């Protein structure tokens, strides 16, 4: 499995998430530090255990979305969205 970056967006509002999605996946975010984007807290982690996505994907309370063109996986659960982006 390739290395992944995980951008966590702390909101449960899909519309708000959708509004800032492109910015948070292209922006140069500081690692392991929360940043604010349009009033929403976001964080970046680059050390993701390989099995994490698979473990989360099978939970009934987790919504899984994919952007196949860019190989991005998005998990929504609780009050957060987690965006998994392959590292360059």
Buried (B, 14 or more C-beta within 10 A) or exposed (E): EEEBBBBBBBBEEEEBBEBBBEEBBEEEBEEEEEBEBEEBEBBBBEEBEEEBBEEBEEEEEBEBEEEEEEEBBBBBBEEBBBBBBEEE
